Amino acid sequence: MTPSSILFLLVGFVALILGADLAVRAAVAAARRLGVSTLVIGLTLVALGTSAPEFVVALIAVMHGSSDIVMGNVIGSNIANIGLILGVAALLAPLVVVPSLLRREGPFLIVITGLWFLLTLDLVFGREDALIYLGVLVVGGVLYVRAARAEIEASSSTEDEGDPWSTLKIGVVLVLGIAILVGGGELLVGAAIDIARDLGVSERVIGLTIVALGTSLPELATSVMAAIRGHADLSIGNVIGSNIMNLLIILGVSGMLLPLDVAERFQSVDVPLSLFLAVLVLILARRGRLGRLSGAIFLSIYLGYMVLTALGG
């Protein structure tokens, strides 16, 4: 562990906090200006931005022909997003869950996670599978845009509710915040991988733990900041939206560029756990909130999984 790795970790951590604060402020202002809920903004703009580190890492891994890093990065990030991020956010402040998450976005995440499991029963995620995912992305995106438009039309058009930001300011602050988030995440990932290699950890474990955790840090910073600021819907929307984009966009694009081999452990352990956590969110949130007990359950599952994965090699 070199001094430069420690420095990059510290700088990355500070960048994540700053970037998350800017992104949350801009997202809330955008939601008010557009007349849509912060859940919609979290599921789209913020989720897409905070998923950028996973996308960058996946493309680099594809260029190096490392299927394990691609799969570990995506599946590990999805597990961390729910187990770690929702866990920590719910422990900090109980999260109120809007009804649309229970009837629309949550079930959609469960369906596409289950679809991944079915498509990779042959232990390969090929171009045909990737094309199916990209098709689901297009159709789902069109339907979601229509739903968002309906929400805008149905909403009262009171714009500046205590936060009268201009469109230009919202755009600049949002882009700046997401850029700082991505940069901070990249610094942390690079330092973490260097440390992991020094310790002699396998590529699959690096993908599922160090890389997945590092690329999930923007989501963690954003969701925690949103929870602290009292925007639970943005916090949850960021997590669910990021998980959906990780699967459809990152695996879809990666699979089109390079047919991906799927290790048997992904099929037997990691993806089933990701699916279980997605279902657990809906079960625990059926009363309209995720309290501190739910947060403790998510976090305990994640920590246990990390320990077993590290020990299992």
C-alpha positions in Angstrom: 0.0 0.0 0.0 1.8 3.1 -1.3 1.3 6.7 0.0 -0.1 7.7 -3.4 -2.8 5.1 -3.1 -3.8 6.5 0.3 -3.8 10.0 -1.1 -6.0 9.0 -4.0 -8.4 7.3 -1.6 -8.7 10.5 0.5 -9.1 12.8 -2.6 -11.6 10.5 -4.1 -13.7 10.4 -0.9 -13.8 14.2 -0.7 -14.7 14.5 -4.4 -17.6 12.1 -3.9 -19.0 14.1 -1.0 -18.7 17.4 -3.0 -20.1 15.9 -6.2 -23.0 14.2 -4.4 -24.0 17.4 -2.8 -24.0 19.3 -6.1 -25.9 16.5 -7.9 -28.6 16.3 -5.3 -29.2 20.0 -5.2 -29.4 20.2 -9.0 -31.6 17.1 -9.2 -34.1 18.5 -6.7 -34.1 21.9 -8.5 -34.7 20.1 -11.8 -37.6 18.1 -10.4 -39.3 21.3 -9.1 -38.7 23.1 -12.4 -40.0 20.3 -14.6 -42.9 19.5 -12.3 -41.9 15.9 -11.8 -41.0 14.0 -8.7 -37.4 13.7 -7.5 -37.9 9.9 -7.9 -38.1 10.4 -11.7 -35.0 12.5 -11.7 -33.2 10.0 -9.5 -34.2 7.1 -11.7 -33.0 8.8 -14.8 -30.5 11.7 -14.8 -28.8 11.0 -11.4 -28.8 7.2 -11.9 -27.3 7.5 -15.4 -24.6 9.8 -14.1 -23.6 7.7 -11.1 -23.5 4.6 -13.2 -20.8 6.1 -15.4 -17.9 4.5 -13.3 -19.4 1.0 -13.9 -19.7 1.8 -17.6 -16.1 3.0 -17.9 -14.7 0.0 -15.9 -16.8 -2.4 -18.0 -15.5 -1.0 -21.3 -11.9 -1.2 -20.1 -12.5 -4.8 -19.0 -14.0 -5.7 -22.3 -11.0 -4.3 -24.1 -8.8 -6.6 -21.9 -11.1 -9.5 -22.5 -11.9 -9.9 -18.8 -15.5 -11.3 -18.5 -15.1 -11.8 -14.8 -14.4 -8.1 -14.2 -17.4 -7.0 -16.3 -19.8 -9.4 -14.6 -18.3 -8.9 -11.1 -18.5 -5.1 -11.6 -22.2 -5.1 -12.7 -23.6 -7.8 -10.4 -21.4 -6.8 -7.4 -22.5 -3.1 -7.9 -26.2 -4.1 -7.9 -25.7 -6.1 -4.7 -23.8 -3.2 -3.1 -26.4 -0.6 -4.3 -29.2 -2.4 -2.3 -27.3 -4.1 0.5 -24.8 -1.3 1.3 -26.3 1.9 0.0 -29.9 1.4 0.8 -28.8 -0.1 4.1 -26.7 2.9 5.1 -29.2 5.4 3.8 -32.1 3.8 5.8 -30.0 3.7 8.9 -29.3 7.4 8.6 -32.9 8.3 8.0 -36.0 6.2 7.4 -36.9 6.3 3.7 -40.5 6.8 2.6 -41.2 4.7 -0.5 -43.6 6.2 -3.1 -46.2 3.8 -4.5 -44.9 3.9 -8.1 -41.7 2.2 -7.0 -43.6 -0.7 -5.7 -45.8 -1.2 -8.7 -43.4 -0.1 -11.6 -39.7 0.3 -11.1 -39.1 -2.4 -8.4 -40.9 -5.1 -10.3 -39.1 -4.1 -13.5 -35.8 -4.5 -11.8 -36.8 -8.0 -10.6 -37.9 -9.0 -14.1 -34.7 -8.0 -15.9 -32.5 -9.6 -13.2 -34.5 -12.8 -13.6 -34.1 -12.5 -17.3 -30.3 -12.3 -17.0 -30.4 -15.5 -15.0 -32.4 -17.3 -17.7 -30.3 -15.9 -20.6 -27.1 -17.1 -19.0 -28.1 -20.7 -18.1 -25.6 -21.7 -20.8 -22.9 -19.7 -18.9 -22.5 -17.3 -21.8 -23.9 -13.8 -22.3 -23.7 -13.5 -26.1 -24.6 -10.9 -28.6 -28.1 -12.3 -29.0 -28.7 -11.9 -25.2 -27.2 -8.4 -25.3 -29.6 -7.5 -28.1 -32.5 -8.6 -26.1 -31.4 -6.4 -23.2 -30.9 -3.4 -25.4 -34.4 -4.0 -26.9 -35.9 -4.1 -23.4 -34.0 -0.8 -22.7 -35.5 0.9 -25.7 -39.1 -0.3 -25.1 -38.9 0.4 -21.4 -37.4 3.8 -22.0 -40.2 4.8 -24.3 -42.8 3.7 -21.8 -41.1 5.5 -19.0 -40.8 8.7 -20.9 -44.6 8.6 -21.6 -45.2 8.0 -17.9 -43.0 11.0 -17.0 -44.8 13.2 -19.5 -48.1 12.2 -18.0 -46.8 13.1 -14.6 -45.7 16.5 -15.9 -49.1 17.2 -17.5 -51.0 16.1 -14.4 -48.8 18.2 -12.0 -49.5 21.8 -11.0 -47.1 24.0 -12.8 -45.9 26.0 -9.8 -42.2 26.2 -10.7 -40.0 27.9 -8.3 -41.0 26.5 -4.9 -38.3 28.1 -2.8 -35.4 27.1 -5.1 -35.7 29.2 -8.3 -32.7 27.9 -10.3 -32.5 28.6 -14.0 -32.3 25.8 -16.5 -28.7 26.7 -17.3 -27.7 26.7 -13.6 -29.4 23.3 -13.1 -27.6 21.8 -16.1 -24.2 23.2 -15.2 -24.4 22.1 -11.5 -25.8 18.7 -12.4 -23.0 18.0 -15.0 -20.3 19.4 -12.6 -21.6 17.3 -9.7 -21.8 14.1 -11.7 -18.3 14.8 -13.3 -16.8 15.2 -9.8 -18.6 12.0 -8.7 -17.2 10.0 -11.6 -13.7 11.4 -11.1 -13.8 10.7 -7.4 -15.0 7.2 -8.0 -12.3 6.6 -10.6 -9.6 7.7 -8.1 -10.9 5.4 -5.5 -11.2 2.4 -7.9 -7.7 2.8 -9.2 -6.3 3.0 -5.7 -8.4 0.0 -4.5 -7.3 -2.2 -7.5 -3.6 -1.4 -6.8 -4.0 -2.3 -3.2 -5.9 -5.5 -4.1 -3.3 -6.6 -6.6 -0.6 -6.1 -3.9 -2.5 -8.4 -1.7 -2.8 -11.1 -4.4 -6.6 -11.2 -4.7 -8.2 -13.0 -7.7 -9.8 -11.1 -10.6 -13.3 -12.4 -9.9 -13.1 -11.3 -6.2 -11.7 -8.0 -7.2 -14.6 -7.5 -9.6 -17.3 -8.5 -7.1 -15.8 -6.6 -4.1 -13.2 -3.9 -4.7 -14.2 -2.7 -8.2 -18.0 -3.1 -7.5 -17.7 -1.2 -4.2 -15.5 1.5 -5.7 -17.8 2.1 -8.7 -20.8 2.1 -6.3 -19.4 4.9 -4.2 -21.0 7.7 -6.3 -24.4 6.1 -5.7 -23.5 5.7 -2.0 -22.5 9.4 -1.7 -25.5 10.6 -3.6 -28.0 8.4 -1.8 -26.6 9.2 1.6 -26.6 13.0 0.9 -30.2 12.7 -0.4 -31.3 10.9 2.7 -29.6 13.5 4.9 -31.3 16.3 3.0 -34.7 14.5 3.4 -35.1 13.5 -0.3 -35.8 9.8 0.2 -37.3 9.3 -3.2 -34.1 10.6 -4.9 -32.1 8.2 -2.7 -34.2 5.1 -3.6 -34.6 6.2 -7.2 -30.9 6.6 -7.6 -30.3 3.0 -6.4 -33.1 1.3 -8.4 -32.3 3.4 -11.5 -28.6 2.6 -11.3 -29.3 -1.2 -11.0 -31.6 -1.1 -14.0 -29.0 0.8 -16.1 -26.2 -1.4 -14.9 -28.0 -4.4 -16.3 -29.5 -3.1 -19.5 -27.0 -0.5 -20.7 -23.6 -1.8 -19.3 -24.2 -5.5 -19.9 -26.1 -4.8 -23.1 -23.3 -2.8 -24.6 -20.5 -5.0 -23.2 -22.2 -8.2 -24.5 -22.5 -6.6 -28.0 -18.8 -5.8 -28.0 -17.6 -9.1 -26.6 -19.5 -12.3 -25.8 -19.1 -12.8 -22.1 -18.3 -16.0 -20.3 -20.3 -16.4 -17.1 -18.6 -18.1 -14.2 -20.7 -20.8 -12.5 -20.6 -18.9 -9.2 -22.4 -15.9 -10.8 -25.3 -18.3 -11.7 -25.3 -20.1 -8.4 -24.6 -17.4 -5.8 -24.2 -13.8 -7.0 -27.2 -13.3 -9.4 -29.6 -15.1 -7.1 -28.5 -12.9 -4.3 -29.0 -9.8 -6.4 -32.5 -11.0 -7.3 -33.3 -11.8 -3.7 -32.3 -8.3 -2.6 -34.5 -6.7 -5.3 -37.5 -8.8 -4.1 -36.6 -8.0 -0.4 -36.8 -4.3 -1.1 -40.5 -4.7 -2.2 -41.3 -6.9 0.7 -39.8 -4.6 3.3 -41.2 -1.5 1.6 -44.8 -2.8 1.3 -45.9 -0.5 4.1 -44.5 2.5 2.3 -41.2 3.0 4.1 -37.8 1.5 4.7 -36.9 2.0 8.4 -33.7 1.5 10.3 -34.5 -2.2 10.9 -34.7 -2.7 7.1 -31.4 -0.8 6.7 -29.8 -3.1 9.3 -31.0 -6.2 7.4 -29.7 -5.0 4.1 -26.3 -4.0 5.5 -26.0 -7.3 7.4 -26.6 -9.3 4.3 -24.1 -7.2 2.3 -21.4 -7.5 5.0 -21.9 -11.3 5.3 -21.8 -11.6 1.5 -18.5 -9.7 1.3 -16.9 -11.9 4.0 -18.0 -15.1 2.3 -16.9 -13.9 -1.1 -13.4 -12.9 0.1 -13.0 -16.2 2.0 -14.3 -18.2 -1.0 -11.7 -16.6 -3.4 
